[in-house]
Amino acid sequence: MPISPDAIPVIRPVKTRNTPELGPVAVMAATMPDFQLLKRHLEFEDQANRHLYTADLVIGSGHSAGVSLCGPFIGAPFGVMILETLIAWGATRIVFMGWCGAISKDVHNGDMLVPNGALVDEGTSLHYLQKGMDIVRPSNLILKKTRKIMKSARITHQEGLVWTTDAAFRETREAVLSFQDKGILAVEMELSALLSVGMFHGVDVGALLVVSDELSSLTWKPGFKSEQFKQARKDAAIIVMKLCEALT
């Protein structure tokens, strides 16, 4: 069905003669520590950083050709600006690595999560989804490959739904208890929007999350400095590296 002229965006990312040529695989790192960690694991350290809005973009070469890395960013709107641009520049398989807060009492600091869906509680997705959609799913391709790599690496992880919100300081007791009852594992700020854009454009988007803090007891328990969290981030970077190899 043709797109109505009224539905075509006035501003959208495009390729120009100065646009870098991206390969099919892109990694989006939400935080600068993970961006630097992934840059080492992907052996991009000799590559110069470019600017993509206020984030950094590194493009692989040699045996890393076909893979790019971008970050950091926070929140659905900025994440989607970056993702839209990566897609316009050639990326078709995108892996997001981020942090999340535990909602389930079975999830703890330093755990690794493979999201098989995200509950939409942010505003950006509403511009991409059909009305009434409240859960969006990752690419089957990336999800299956992530499961296979995790199993082969014998890394313990949990799989399930996460809650994506725009309002970090409105994770109320009522909301946490409600999402616990719905079986939600964790909360973060970008994933549902990234998955929505992937569905809209027909590209593959998936994610790997590391639990950085806990809300399940209704008392905040930060774990950012724990050894479990630091090790989980290293393990996650290795998984992402292997996933890039499997997707190129």
C-alpha positions in Angstrom: 0.0 0.0 0.0 1.5 3.4 -1.0 2.4 5.8 1.7 0.3 8.9 1.7 2.3 12.1 0.9 1.0 13.5 4.1 2.6 10.7 6.0 6.1 11.3 4.6 8.3 13.0 7.2 9.5 16.5 6.4 12.9 15.8 8.0 14.6 12.4 7.7 18.1 11.1 7.6 19.5 10.5 4.1 22.7 9.5 2.4 24.9 12.2 1.0 28.3 12.1 -0.7 29.9 12.6 2.7 27.9 9.9 4.4 30.0 7.0 5.6 29.1 3.6 4.1 27.9 1.3 6.8 27.8 -2.5 6.7 24.7 -4.5 7.7 25.5 -4.9 11.4 25.4 -2.0 13.9 25.8 -2.1 17.7 24.2 0.6 19.8 25.7 1.0 23.3 23.6 3.1 25.7 26.5 4.0 28.0 30.0 5.3 27.5 31.6 2.6 29.6 30.0 -0.1 27.4 30.9 1.9 24.2 34.6 1.8 25.3 34.3 -1.9 26.3 32.8 -2.9 23.0 35.3 -0.8 21.1 38.0 -2.9 22.6 36.3 -6.3 22.0 35.4 -5.4 18.5 39.0 -4.3 17.9 38.0 -0.8 16.8 40.6 0.9 18.9 42.6 2.0 15.9 39.5 3.5 14.2 38.7 7.2 14.6 35.5 8.2 16.3 33.0 10.2 14.1 30.2 12.2 15.5 26.6 11.2 15.1 24.6 13.9 16.8 26.1 14.0 20.3 27.1 10.3 20.2 30.2 8.7 18.7 30.3 6.4 15.7 33.1 3.9 14.8 33.1 2.0 11.6 35.0 -1.3 11.4 37.5 -2.2 8.7 39.6 -5.3 7.8 38.2 -8.3 9.5 35.7 -6.0 11.3 34.3 -4.7 8.1 30.5 -4.7 8.0 30.2 -3.7 11.6 29.7 -0.3 13.2 29.4 0.9 16.8 27.5 3.9 18.1 26.9 5.5 21.5 26.3 6.6 24.2 22.7 7.8 24.3 19.9 7.9 26.8 16.2 7.7 26.3 13.9 6.6 23.5 13.9 9.9 21.4 17.7 10.1 21.0 18.0 6.3 20.6 15.5 6.5 17.7 17.3 9.4 16.1 20.5 7.3 16.0 18.7 4.2 14.9 16.9 6.0 12.0 20.2 7.3 10.8 22.0 4.0 11.0 19.3 2.4 9.0 19.3 5.2 6.4 23.1 4.7 6.1 22.9 1.0 5.5 22.5 -0.9 8.8 19.9 -3.7 8.7 20.8 -5.8 11.8 21.1 -3.8 15.0 22.1 -5.0 18.4 21.4 -2.9 21.5 23.5 -3.3 24.7 22.2 -1.5 27.7 21.6 -1.6 31.5 18.3 -2.1 33.3 16.7 -2.1 36.8 15.3 -5.4 38.2 11.5 -5.5 38.7 11.2 -9.2 39.3 12.3 -10.6 42.6 14.0 -13.4 40.7 16.3 -10.9 38.9 19.4 -9.4 40.7 22.3 -7.1 40.1 24.8 -8.5 37.7 22.2 -10.8 35.9 22.1 -10.8 32.2 18.8 -10.5 30.4 17.8 -11.4 26.8 14.5 -9.4 26.2 11.9 -11.3 24.1 9.7 -8.2 24.2 9.2 -4.8 25.6 6.2 -3.1 27.1 5.7 0.3 25.5 5.5 3.1 28.2 7.3 5.8 26.2 6.1 8.3 23.7 8.4 7.7 20.7 6.9 4.3 19.8 3.5 5.8 19.3 4.7 7.5 16.1 5.6 4.1 14.6 3.2 1.6 15.9 -0.4 0.7 15.0 -2.8 1.8 17.6 -3.4 -0.7 20.4 0.0 -2.3 20.3 1.5 -2.2 23.8 4.2 -5.0 23.5 6.8 -5.1 20.7 9.1 -8.0 20.0 12.7 -8.3 18.8 13.8 -9.8 15.6 13.5 -13.6 15.6 16.8 -13.8 13.7 18.8 -11.9 16.4 16.9 -13.5 19.3 17.6 -17.1 18.0 21.3 -16.3 17.4 21.6 -14.7 20.9 20.1 -17.8 22.5 22.4 -20.1 20.6 25.5 -18.1 21.5 24.5 -17.8 25.2 24.0 -21.6 25.3 27.3 -22.3 23.6 29.1 -19.9 26.0 27.3 -21.5 29.0 26.4 -18.1 30.3 23.5 -18.0 32.7 20.8 -15.5 31.7 17.1 -14.8 31.9 14.7 -14.2 29.1 11.5 -12.3 29.3 9.7 -9.0 29.0 11.0 -5.6 30.0 9.2 -2.3 30.7 10.4 0.8 28.8 9.7 4.2 30.3 10.5 7.8 29.6 10.3 8.8 33.3 13.2 7.4 35.3 11.9 9.1 38.5 8.3 7.9 38.1 9.0 4.3 38.7 6.5 4.3 41.6 5.7 1.6 44.1 2.3 1.1 42.3 4.0 0.8 38.9 6.6 -1.7 40.1 4.0 -3.9 41.9 1.8 -3.8 38.8 4.6 -4.8 36.4 5.7 -7.5 38.9 2.2 -9.0 38.6 2.5 -9.0 34.8 5.8 -10.9 34.9 8.0 -8.0 33.8 11.6 -8.7 34.5 13.2 -5.2 34.4 12.8 -1.6 33.5 14.9 0.6 31.1 14.5 3.6 28.8 15.1 2.7 25.2 14.2 -0.8 24.0 10.6 -0.6 23.1 11.2 2.4 20.9 14.2 0.7 19.1 12.1 -2.4 18.5 9.2 -0.3 17.2 11.5 1.4 14.7 12.9 -1.9 13.6 9.4 -3.3 13.0 8.4 -0.1 11.1 11.4 -0.2 8.7 11.5 -4.0 8.4 15.0 -4.4 9.9 16.3 -6.7 12.6 16.7 -5.3 16.1 17.6 -7.2 19.2 19.1 -6.5 22.6 21.2 -7.7 25.5 20.7 -6.1 28.9 22.8 -6.2 32.2 21.0 -5.5 35.5 22.6 -2.5 37.2 20.2 -2.0 40.0 17.1 -3.5 41.8 13.7 -2.0 42.4 11.8 -5.3 43.3 11.9 -4.8 47.0 10.5 -1.2 46.6 13.8 0.0 48.0 16.4 1.0 45.4 19.5 -1.2 45.5 22.2 0.1 43.1 24.8 -2.4 41.9 26.8 -0.2 39.5 30.1 -0.8 41.5 29.6 -4.5 42.2 32.0 -7.0 40.8 29.1 -9.1 39.5 27.9 -6.1 37.4 31.4 -5.4 36.1 31.9 -9.1 35.1 28.4 -9.3 33.5 29.2 -6.3 31.3 32.4 -8.0 30.1 30.5 -11.2 29.4 27.8 -9.2 27.6 30.5 -7.5 25.4 31.8 -10.9 24.4 28.4 -12.1 23.5 27.7 -9.0 21.4 31.1 -9.5 19.6 30.1 -13.2 18.8 26.7 -12.0 17.7 28.2 -9.5 15.3 30.3 -12.3 13.8 27.2 -14.5 13.4 25.2 -11.6 11.8 27.8 -10.5 9.2 
